[in-house]
Amino acid sequence: MSVKAVLFDLDDTLLWDDRSVSEAFKDTCRLAAEAAGINEAELEAAVRREARALYETFETYSFTQIIGINPFEALWGKFERGDHPMFRKLQQLAPEYRVNAWTRGLAALGVDHPELGKQLAEWFPAQRRSLKYVYDETFAVLDELQDSYKLLLLTNGSPDLQQEKLDGMPDLIPYFDSIVISGNFGEGKPSSKLFNHAMEQIGITPDEGIMVGDKLTTDILGANRVGMTSVWINRHNAIRNDDIIPSYEIKSLSELPELLKHINK
C-alpha cells in the first residue's frame, strides 16, 4: 500500500475547538458570577446540561446528529447557510435556544434573571468568536506533508459555522486540495457516502488514503467502514473499548510524518 492522501478532521484535530469553547464558557460564567454571586463552575455545568436537554427536544435534533452539530455549537452558530430546510429551522430556533439555555442554567442555581440570561446568550458567541486556537504542531505537520501528499479536510458541521472557523484561521485553508463539510453534503462522518464523496474529490481509492481524527465514533469508524487506514489522535490518554479499533494511535500530530514513512515503506 502506498498512501497518496491524508484526510484530516478539523475540530480538536487541527483546530483546538475544546479550548475555545471551554474558555468562552469560563469568560461568560465569570460575568454571571460577578452579576449574580454564583459559582462559575456550577453555572457552566448547569448551562451545558440545560443546553443539551433543550437541544434534544427540537425537531432538528435527528438532523444535527446526522450532520454532526453539537449543542454547544448551537450556542453560537447562526446557521445561515446550507440547502437543507433543517438549517432554516435551526436558524430560527438558535436565538431563543441560546437565551433559554443560559436562563435555565441560572435558574438551576436559584437565579431567576431572564435579562441576565439574555446578556449571557449574547456574550458567549462573541467570546467564542474571539478565541481561535490551533495546536502547536498543526502548521509544522502540514508544511511537512503538503509536498508529498494530497491533503483533504473532512469536517462535520454546519457550512457557515465550519467555514467561519476556517476563516478565523485563514492560513489553514491553502494547505488543502479539497475541503468537505458534512452540512453541504447532507450526511456526516461516519457516513460511507461522505467518505466516498471525499475520495472522489481528490481521486483516490480507500487504500491510497488515511483518515486522521480525534473521534472514534466519527473519524475512525467512518474510515474503517470504507476500508481506509485510520489514525486516532488520543491526546488525553482516553481508554477505548474494542468496538471501534483504529489502524494506528498517536498522541500528537507531530507523530504523523514518521508514521506515514513507516506505512509507505
Buried (B, 14 or more C-beta within 10 A) or exposed (E): EEBBBBBBBBBBBBBBBBBBBBBBBBBBBEBBBEBBEBEBEBBBBBBBBBBEEBBEEBEBBEBBEBBBBBBBBBBBBBBBBBEBEBBBBBBEBBEEBBBBBBBBBBBBBEBEBEEBBBBBBBBBBEBBBEBBBBBEBBBEBBEBBBEBBBBBBBBBBBBBBBBBBBEBBEEBEEBBBBBBBBBBBBBBBBBBEBBEBBBEBBEBEBEBBBBBBBBBEBBBBBBBBBEBBBBBBBBEEEEEEEEBBBBBBBEEBBBBBEBBEEBEE
